[in-house]
Amino acid sequence: MGDDPARGRLRAARVPTYAKAVGIQPRTLELFERMGLVREVLDAAVPMRGQLTYVNGAEQGRGRGHVLLVYGDHPAGDATVDLASAARELTDGRMETHKILPADAPVRRTGTPHHHDSRGEFARRYGAGEGAAFVVRPDGYLTACLQPPRVGALKEALQRVFAP
């Protein structure tokens, strides 16, 4: 059985287990590696208090909730700012939104944190195409893939996840 090249690169770039990856789920590190961001994430992280990791003063390890990743702009999709607002509202503020931009896309400041898919690996791996939104569980697995990303479809997906 062949080894996944991303896992091999992760092993080669692995920091000691007691260092900056403490509290970050291995699956989350794999996602950041596929986006070409693992080194930046680990460089920005500062471990504190056991299993918690802090980035820019905010707790990022244990207890982190669902995340909405919005890739690119879909002509039939809703704006990232609308998706982010709906995600916050529908989860009582428990969901963060991050914009993933294609490598050649210009940055438009919207207040939503953004990252460039510099090698196109995120788009290839998840079939993001012209635009998509992904709801990622705290354990790193996908809850929903929305193509095109629409607030109504996000609401339906979140109702399934957060149903009483």
Phi, psi and omega in degrees: 000124183287153180270140178293127181302325179296320178295322178297317178294323178298317179297320181293326182265004187301133173269161178305148185298337180273359188267220194289347180271002180299127178089354178262127180298139178305322180296323178295318177299321178298318179297315178296323178297317181295333177274356182077023186245001189300319181295317179296320179297312181292326178292328182276342185278142175231113182286144177213150173045077171065243187272008181264144175237136180246137175234121182050039176083357181254137178294129184236350185271244182305141175088000179289141184269200178292153179230139174257119176255121180252119182259123174060194179236122179263133182301330180261000183269166177277159181294149179303319181298324178290319177296317180297318179297316179295319180299315178297314183295315185287343181244016182053043176079009183271355182244130174267156176237136175231139178264129175253120183257140172301158186306320185266004183283138175286151179275126173246116182293116180236357185091352177267129177304141182227157179219145176268134174276073192300329180254002179073011184289324179297313180298316179294314185294320185254004178060042187290332177055224183288337180172142180197164174229141182235129174265119183251127179290164178301335179272005175094356180271154181281135174265322183205150172236120184249112177226108359284158180285110182235145180301320180299316179292324176296318179300315179299316181296317182289330176295325177293322183283316187257020180297142180291000000 
